[in-house]
Amino acid sequence: MPIPQRRPEPPFPVLRAGYVVDFHNRSACSQCTKDGCPSLADARETLRAWRNRKNRS
């Protein structure tokens, strides 16, 4: 019986981006304004790039 392959853990920046989005779903941070948050925008872009990678293992 073959051993199932585990997917590698995402890199730290991707994990951090997930925590940033989760935090912002619960409350605003000190950088949040009515126009948005640069931390949240960066986190969303990091997650989008990770999901759209062409060369997944």
C-alpha positions as CSV (number, residue, x, y, z in Angstrom):
1,M,0.0,0.0,0.0
2,P,1.5,3.4,-1.0
3,I,2.2,6.0,1.6
4,P,0.0,9.1,1.1
5,Q,2.1,12.2,0.3
6,R,1.6,15.2,2.6
7,R,1.5,18.6,1.1
8,P,4.3,20.8,2.4
9,E,3.5,23.5,4.9
10,P,3.0,26.9,3.3
11,P,5.8,29.4,3.7
12,F,5.7,31.7,6.8
13,P,4.6,34.8,4.8
14,V,1.5,32.9,3.6
15,L,0.7,31.7,7.1
16,R,1.2,35.2,8.5
17,A,-1.1,36.6,5.8
18,G,-3.8,34.2,6.8
19,Y,-3.5,35.4,10.4
20,V,-3.7,39.0,9.3
21,V,-6.9,38.4,7.4
22,D,-8.4,36.4,10.3
23,F,-7.5,39.3,12.7
24,H,-9.1,41.8,10.5
25,N,-12.3,39.7,10.3
26,R,-12.5,40.1,14.1
27,S,-11.4,43.7,14.7
28,A,-9.6,46.7,13.1
29,C,-5.9,47.2,13.6
30,S,-4.1,50.5,14.3
31,Q,-3.4,51.1,10.6
32,C,-7.0,50.6,9.5
33,T,-8.7,53.7,8.1
34,K,-12.1,54.2,6.4
35,D,-10.3,53.8,3.1
36,G,-8.9,50.4,3.9
37,C,-5.8,48.9,5.5
38,P,-2.4,48.4,3.9
39,S,-1.6,45.3,6.0
40,L,-4.9,43.7,4.9
41,A,-4.3,44.6,1.3
42,D,-0.8,43.1,1.4
43,A,-2.1,39.9,3.1
44,R,-4.8,39.4,0.5
45,E,-2.3,39.8,-2.3
46,T,0.1,37.3,-0.7
47,L,-2.8,34.8,-0.3
48,R,-4.0,35.4,-3.9
49,A,-0.5,34.8,-5.3
50,W,-0.1,31.6,-3.2
51,R,-3.4,30.3,-4.5
52,N,-2.6,31.2,-8.1
53,R,0.8,29.5,-8.2
54,K,1.2,27.5,-11.4
55,N,3.8,25.1,-10.0
56,R,2.1,23.5,-7.0
57,S,3.7,20.4,-5.5
